[in-house]
Amino acid sequence: MIHMIILHDEPYIDDVVNFLNKSLIKPVDDVVKENDYVLLWHSNEIKLVVKARRNLVVSTVRGVLRMSEIIGKEYGSKIVTNLGYVFYITKPDIMDILLKMPRVTQPIYPKDSSTLLIMLNIRPGSRVLEAGLGSGYATVILAMHAGPFGQVITVEKSSKYIRVAKETLRAMGVYDNVDVINGDVSRIKLPSEYFNSALLDMGDPWNAIPNIINSLKHGGNIAVYVPTISQVERVISSLMASGFIDIKMIEVNWREWKTTINEVRPKTWNLSHTGFIIVAKRP
């Protein structure tokens, strides 16, 4: 059915929005489905991410929540516990869901993964090489930003890590545009000038760097993520020896603040050092 909307001389935006809301069927994503991940928010201190399973009963300090009462409700609606406390039913952030997934390695946290996306120029259609699949958290972020017309090829030596990460990729809906190779990125044959960018998150990245430079397009960036300063110099030396230029090193600090009225101040606990990011360019 085609709906005709006539705009008058003055913009009746509210009328148009109301008409569309009443006449068009709401998308399925507006309603909680079984097995959706849902954020149940009471306050900044009392909130939880749960998978909506019909038989699940969740106990909180503010009372009991039954998932059977949440499934089928619209996102943005509210639910009341048996003790009378109100929780909002809303959508969780990507990292909220990822942190509920099985984890076999230390993940790259949002403060670093968001910086990596910018430094690597990841955009829809990008071809990205990743070495060090780990739990698949960074892979999910890369694949989401490269999009369905992009490609992420990730190389991982551990079969155990691959099994765990594949489940995460499926759960997050990016499995189809990620190719996982069980192997050593230092030794496998890579296509020439194929990738727009590369991310290394592995124990000995300096051994892989010489094998990667020719697989990058000219002007493509490589980012290496390492947790310790002792690894940094070996990475920089390998980048220089391999012919990379414009080498930068970054440490991202993340400081969260309380947002309580009359108590706006830094939180007592903050995520401080997680890793160093070294970025370089193929000339």
C-alpha positions, 0 to 999 in steps of 0.5 A, a space after each residue: 500500500 502506498 500512503 499519500 502525505 500532503 504537506 501544506 504551506 507550513 511544515 506539519 511535522 507532528 501530524 506527519 509523524 503521528 500519521 506514520 506511527 499509526 498507519 505503519 506496522 512497527 518493525 519487529 526490532 521494536 519488540 522484545 523477542 525470545 533470546 534477545 539481549 535486553 538492558 533492564 535499567 533501574 538506575 546507574 548503579 542497578 542495571 543488568 543485561 540478560 538474555 530474554 528466555 521465557 522461563 528465566 526469573 531474575 533476582 535483583 536487589 529491587 525484587 524479581 523480574 520474570 522474562 515471560 512478562 518482558 517478551 513481547 513488550 516494546 523497547 522503551 516500556 517499563 516493568 515493575 518488580 514484585 517489590 514495586 520498583 520500576 525497570 526500563 526495558 531497553 536495548 543494550 550497547 554492543 559492548 554490554 552484549 559482548 561482555 556477556 559472551 564466553 571469554 578466553 582472552 583479555 578483550 580490547 575494551 571500547 576506549 581502545 577499539 573505538 580509537 583503533 577504528 579511527 586510526 585504521 580508517 575502517 569504513 563500509 567496504 574495508 578489507 581488514 586483516 586481523 591477527 589474533 582472534 582471541 575471544 572475537 570481540 575486536 573482530 565483531 567491531 571490525 566486521 560491523 564497521 566494514 559492513 556486509 560489503 567489506 571483509 575481515 580475514 582473521 588469522 588465529 593459531 589456537 583452535 580453542 579460541 576459534 571455536 569460542 569466537 565463532 559462537 560470538 560472531 554468530 550471536 552478533 550477526 557478523 559471521 558471514 563477512 568474517 573469514 577465519 583462518 587457523 594458522 600462523 600469520 607470520 608464515 602464511 601466504 597473504 595476497 598482495 596489496 589486498 587489505 586496506 588495514 591490519 590489526 595485530 593483537 598477539 603475543 609476538 607481533 614483531 614476527 608477523 609484521 615483515 609478512 604483512 606489509 606487502 599485503 596492505 594497499 599503499 597508504 594502508 595502516 597497520 595497528 599493533 596492540 600490546 599490553 606491556 612497554 617491553 613489547 613496544 620497542 620490538 614492535 617499533 623496530 620491526 615496523 621500521 625494518 619492514 619499511 613502514 612510515 609515520 609510526 605513532 604510539 598511543 595510550 588511551 585513558 578513560 575516566 568516567 564521572 558520576 552523574 548524580 546531582 550535587 555529586 558530579 565527580 570522577 568515579 572511585 574506580 576507573 579503567 586505566 592502562 589496558 594497552 598501547 596502540 602502535 600505528 604505522 602506514 605503508 608508504 
